[in-house]
Each structure stands twice: as structure tokens, then as C-alpha cells.
């Protein structure tokens, strides 16, 4: 099976994929990390979402992965046949590589970045500037839905990616994400307090809490719709795919979103791994 890791600035998402020829896992499907039938898994059997801690050492990372699988009754030594990594946290990129070299030297490792075959032409002025998670998202979205495609990743930052009908990465846009904007709001406006982000009774809030809820949910949804409309003026009719940790929160209020794929980056890592190594055991 393939262990895929997407290391973001705030959260790290880890998934376990069944590869061709793998035997069914004998685990409790009701366990915390198991994929449910309602999720669009694309071969994903388990997933975990953790806080990104940039000070973790290679040994600590190895222990963390081993314990996560152990909680599901899985032995990493016999279950995992390959590792694919996308890291947007430079402080952890080297540690992850050292972890794999020290503790799992027999496993093929693909760290998405310059020199790794993604199968997608990158038409950025400097392709090395494109974050590996953005490439993984684009690869996965085009594989699932063809092109042209717009990917909206609602994470620490909100990113928009454009993929052509021919499967070329055209570029995109980056804006501050929900969490960054909320943090700035509370930091610079002392009279405002943190609120639960649920749908308000009206877009016109009648309390401070409702006003913040309206501004965040409808405001960011409107940003998504506005940016996708502008992208479509260039791309023509395009499929919009939302992903990222906050996609489930914002996407329901964005009329432009066609599909929500919370594990899109992991699926892209699986495709890239197969293009560079082939199937894992």
C-alpha cells in the first residue's frame, strides 16, 4: 500500500491507498481513520489529519507514522510498500527525507518537487515556484474531471489553480485563507471575539457573532465565486473542484463549486508516485 503525506503550513494530512494487487485489509471499518463509503476515496482506505509541528525530528516522525497505523491494527513494516510526500513546510522537508532514509530505506520514496515527473506541463514563468501541493491538486483534478479545471484549495491560504483542457498547469492566484484572515481580524480589532463558524440566520447579521459568521461564510464564498468567474472568462466553461481543510465549511455557500474532494492532494500524490515508481506492494 502507498502512504501519502501532504505536509501543509498548519496541518498535515496522511492517507493510505490500496494499490493494484493489494489484499483487502483486515481492519475495523468503523475505526477513526478508516474511509467511509460516503467519501470519494479513489482507493483511499485510511486518512488522518494532524497539526504540522516543524520541530519534529526524523525519529519522531517515524514514531508518529508507526503509531498511527498501529492504532488501526496495521504494521507499517508489512503494510506500506511506498511513500509519497508533498511538503510546503521547508523545515520538515529534510526531516521527512531523513526519516525515510533511516527508518524505511527499503521503501521507494517520491517527494514531489523539481525533478519529479508529474506528467503535467507547468507553464509558470518559473516552474520551481509552484508549491508541490498545488501540482498534486492539479494532477488529481485533471485525472478525475479532465479540463479545463479550476481547483480551489481552502487551507492556510486560499489558492486557485487553472488547468487547461490539454492538461497543462496554467497558473493561478493566492489569497490569505480563512484562518489567517480571522486571526488578523481578532488581533487588530480588540472588541471582536472568536465565534463558531456556522450559517447565520441572515446575511445581514443582527449581532457581532452573526456579522462575523456572515462575513466569513458568505464573504469567502463570494470570493470563490468571483475568482472562478474571472478564471472562466479566460478558460471558458470549466469544472470547479474544491479541496483543503476548510472546503467543507465554505464550498456549500459557493455556487461555482461543482465537486468537493477533501483528499484531492493525496490522490494527486498517488498518481505522481505511480508515474515515477509504479505500484507499491
C-alpha positions as CSV (number, residue, x, y, z in Angstrom):
1,X,0.0,0.0,0.0
2,X,1.0,3.6,-0.5
3,X,1.5,6.0,2.4
4,X,0.8,9.6,1.1
5,X,1.6,12.7,3.2
6,X,0.7,16.3,2.4
7,X,2.5,18.5,4.9
8,X,1.0,21.9,5.0
9,X,1.8,25.0,7.0
10,X,-0.9,24.4,9.5
11,X,-2.0,20.8,9.1
12,X,-0.5,17.5,7.8
13,X,-2.9,15.1,6.0
14,X,-1.9,11.5,5.8
15,X,-3.6,8.8,3.7
16,X,-3.2,5.1,3.0
17,X,-4.0,3.9,-0.5
18,X,-4.7,0.4,-1.8
19,X,-2.6,-0.3,-4.8
20,X,-3.1,-2.8,-7.6
21,X,-2.6,-6.4,-6.3
22,X,-3.0,-5.5,-2.6
23,X,-5.0,-7.8,-0.4
24,X,-8.0,-6.4,1.5
25,X,-7.1,-5.0,4.9
26,X,-8.5,-6.9,7.9
27,X,-9.3,-3.8,10.0
28,X,-12.4,-2.4,11.7
29,X,-14.0,-0.2,9.1
30,X,-15.7,1.8,11.9
31,X,-12.3,2.9,13.2
32,X,-11.3,6.5,13.4
33,X,-9.0,6.6,10.4
34,X,-11.0,4.3,8.1
35,X,-12.6,5.7,5.0
36,X,-16.4,5.6,4.9
37,X,-18.5,4.6,1.9
38,X,-19.8,8.2,1.7
39,X,-16.3,9.6,1.0
40,X,-14.9,9.9,-2.5
41,X,-11.9,7.7,-1.7
42,X,-10.3,6.7,-5.1
43,X,-8.5,3.8,-3.4
44,X,-8.0,5.6,-0.1
45,X,-8.5,3.2,2.8
46,X,-7.5,5.4,5.8
47,X,-6.8,9.0,6.4
48,X,-5.6,11.2,9.3
49,X,-5.3,15.0,9.8
50,X,-2.7,16.3,12.3
51,X,-1.2,19.6,13.3
52,X,2.1,20.4,11.5
53,X,4.9,20.7,14.0
54,X,8.0,21.9,12.2
55,X,10.3,21.0,15.1
56,X,9.7,17.2,14.9
57,X,12.8,15.2,14.3
58,X,13.1,12.3,11.8
59,X,12.8,9.8,14.6
60,X,9.7,11.5,16.0
61,X,8.1,11.4,12.5
62,X,8.8,7.7,12.2
63,X,7.3,7.0,15.6
64,X,4.2,9.1,14.7
65,X,3.6,7.2,11.4
66,X,4.2,3.8,13.1
67,X,1.7,4.6,15.9
68,X,-1.0,5.9,13.6
69,X,-1.0,2.7,11.6
70,X,-0.7,0.6,14.8
71,X,-3.9,2.3,16.1
72,X,-5.7,0.8,13.1
73,X,-4.1,-2.6,13.7
74,X,-1.7,-2.2,10.8
75,X,2.1,-3.0,10.8
76,X,3.9,-0.3,8.8
77,X,6.7,-2.8,8.0
78,X,4.3,-5.2,6.2
79,X,1.5,-2.8,5.1
80,X,3.4,0.0,3.4
81,X,5.1,-0.5,0.1
82,X,5.9,3.1,-0.8
83,X,5.9,6.7,0.5
84,X,4.8,9.8,-1.4
85,X,5.3,13.3,0.2
86,X,4.2,16.8,-0.6
87,X,5.8,19.3,1.8
88,X,5.0,23.0,1.9
89,X,7.0,23.3,5.2
90,X,10.7,23.6,4.3
91,X,11.7,22.9,7.9
92,X,10.2,19.5,7.7
93,X,11.1,18.5,4.1
94,X,14.6,17.5,5.1
95,X,13.4,15.7,8.2
96,X,10.9,13.7,6.2
97,X,13.6,12.6,3.8
98,X,16.0,11.6,6.6
99,X,13.2,9.7,8.3
100,X,12.5,7.6,5.1
101,X,16.2,7.0,4.6
102,X,16.9,5.9,8.2
103,X,13.8,4.0,9.1
104,X,12.3,2.9,5.8
105,X,15.3,2.6,3.4
106,X,13.7,-0.4,1.5
107,X,10.6,1.6,0.6
108,X,10.6,3.8,-2.6
109,X,10.2,7.4,-1.7
110,X,8.8,10.1,-4.0
111,X,9.0,13.7,-2.7
112,X,7.1,15.9,-5.1
113,X,9.2,18.7,-6.3
114,X,11.6,19.8,-9.1
115,X,12.9,16.7,-11.0
116,X,10.0,14.5,-10.2
117,X,7.8,13.5,-13.1
118,X,4.3,14.9,-12.5
119,X,3.1,14.2,-16.1
120,X,1.7,17.7,-16.3
121,X,3.5,20.6,-18.1
122,X,4.0,23.5,-15.7
123,X,3.6,26.8,-17.7
124,X,4.6,29.1,-14.8
125,X,7.4,31.5,-15.6
126,X,9.5,29.6,-13.0
127,X,8.0,26.1,-12.5
128,X,10.1,25.6,-9.4
129,X,8.0,28.3,-7.7
130,X,4.8,26.2,-7.8
131,X,4.2,24.5,-4.5
132,X,4.1,20.7,-4.6
133,X,0.6,20.6,-3.1
134,X,-0.7,22.8,-5.9
135,X,0.8,20.5,-8.5
136,X,-0.7,17.4,-6.8
137,X,-4.1,19.1,-6.7
138,X,-3.9,19.9,-10.4
139,X,-2.8,16.4,-11.4
140,X,-5.6,14.8,-9.4
141,X,-8.3,17.2,-10.6
142,X,-7.4,16.7,-14.3
143,X,-7.3,12.9,-13.8
144,X,-10.7,12.9,-12.2
145,X,-12.6,15.6,-14.2
146,X,-10.5,16.4,-17.3
147,X,-10.1,20.0,-18.3
148,X,-10.3,22.9,-18.3
149,X,-10.4,22.7,-14.5
150,X,-10.2,25.2,-11.7
151,X,-9.0,24.0,-8.3
152,X,-9.9,26.0,-5.2
153,X,-7.8,24.9,-2.2
154,X,-9.2,26.3,1.0
155,X,-6.4,25.9,3.5
156,X,-4.0,28.3,5.4
157,X,-4.0,30.2,2.1
158,X,-6.8,30.1,-0.4
159,X,-5.3,29.1,-3.8
160,X,-6.8,29.0,-7.2
161,X,-5.2,26.8,-9.9
162,X,-6.1,26.7,-13.6
163,X,-5.6,23.6,-15.7
164,X,-6.1,23.6,-19.5
165,X,-8.2,21.2,-21.5
166,X,-4.9,19.6,-22.6
167,X,-3.8,19.0,-19.0
168,X,-1.3,22.0,-18.7
169,X,-0.9,23.8,-15.4
170,X,-1.5,27.4,-16.5
171,X,-1.0,29.3,-13.2
172,X,-3.4,30.6,-10.5
173,X,-4.0,33.0,-7.7
174,X,-3.2,33.1,-4.0
175,X,-5.1,34.9,-1.3
176,X,-5.0,34.9,2.6
177,X,-7.1,32.0,3.8
178,X,-9.9,31.9,6.3
179,X,-7.8,31.2,9.3
180,X,-5.2,33.9,8.5
181,X,-8.0,36.4,7.9
182,X,-9.8,35.5,11.2
183,X,-6.6,35.7,13.2
184,X,-5.8,39.2,11.7
185,X,-9.3,40.3,12.5
186,X,-9.2,39.3,16.1
187,X,-5.6,40.6,16.5
188,X,-6.3,44.1,15.2
189,X,-9.9,44.5,16.4
190,X,-9.9,44.2,20.2
191,X,-13.7,44.4,20.5
192,X,-14.2,41.3,18.3
193,X,-14.2,37.8,19.7
194,X,-13.9,34.3,18.3
195,X,-17.2,32.8,17.2
196,X,-18.3,29.4,15.9
197,X,-18.4,29.4,12.1
198,X,-22.0,28.3,11.4
199,X,-24.6,29.7,9.0
200,X,-26.2,32.8,10.4
201,X,-29.9,33.4,10.4
202,X,-29.5,36.2,7.8
203,X,-26.7,37.6,5.6
204,X,-27.4,40.8,7.5
205,X,-26.2,40.0,10.9
206,X,-28.0,41.4,13.9
207,X,-25.2,40.7,16.4
208,X,-21.4,40.8,16.3
209,X,-21.3,37.0,16.2
210,X,-23.8,36.8,13.3
211,X,-22.0,39.6,11.4
212,X,-18.7,37.7,11.6
213,X,-20.3,34.5,10.6
214,X,-21.9,36.2,7.6
215,X,-18.8,37.9,6.6
216,X,-16.6,34.8,6.7
217,X,-19.0,32.2,5.2
218,X,-20.7,34.4,2.6
219,X,-17.7,36.6,2.0
220,X,-15.2,33.8,1.3
221,X,-17.8,32.0,-0.8
222,X,-18.3,35.2,-2.8
223,X,-14.5,35.4,-3.3
224,X,-14.5,31.8,-4.6
225,X,-17.4,32.6,-7.0
226,X,-15.8,35.9,-8.1
227,X,-12.4,34.4,-8.8
228,X,-13.9,31.4,-10.6
229,X,-16.0,33.7,-12.8
230,X,-12.9,35.6,-13.8
231,X,-10.9,32.4,-14.5
232,X,-13.8,31.1,-16.7
233,X,-13.6,34.3,-18.7
234,X,-10.2,33.1,-19.9
235,X,-10.7,29.3,-19.7
236,X,-14.3,29.0,-20.9
237,X,-16.6,26.5,-19.3
238,X,-14.5,24.8,-16.6
239,X,-15.1,22.3,-13.8
240,X,-14.5,23.8,-10.3
241,X,-13.1,21.4,-7.7
242,X,-12.8,22.5,-4.0
243,X,-10.4,20.9,-1.6
244,X,-8.5,21.7,1.6
245,X,-9.3,21.6,5.3
246,X,-11.9,24.4,5.0
247,X,-13.6,23.2,1.8
248,X,-16.4,21.6,3.7
249,X,-17.1,24.9,5.5
250,X,-17.1,27.3,2.6
251,X,-17.9,25.2,-0.5
252,X,-21.7,24.7,0.3
253,X,-22.1,28.5,0.0
254,X,-20.2,28.9,-3.2
255,X,-22.5,28.4,-6.3
256,X,-19.5,27.9,-8.6
257,X,-18.2,24.7,-7.0
258,X,-19.0,21.5,-8.8
259,X,-17.2,19.0,-6.7
260,X,-15.7,18.8,-3.2
261,X,-12.7,16.5,-2.9
262,X,-11.2,16.8,0.6
263,X,-8.4,14.3,-0.2
264,X,-7.5,15.7,-3.7
265,X,-3.9,16.3,-2.8
266,X,-3.3,12.8,-1.5
267,X,-4.9,11.4,-4.7
268,X,-2.6,13.5,-6.7
269,X,0.4,12.2,-4.8
270,X,-0.7,8.6,-5.6
271,X,-0.8,9.4,-9.3
272,X,2.7,11.1,-9.2
273,X,4.1,8.1,-7.3
274,X,2.8,5.7,-9.9
275,X,4.3,7.8,-12.7
276,X,7.7,7.7,-11.0
277,X,7.8,4.3,-9.3
278,X,4.8,2.2,-10.3
279,X,2.6,0.2,-8.0
280,X,3.7,-0.3,-4.4
281,X,3.2,-3.7,-2.7
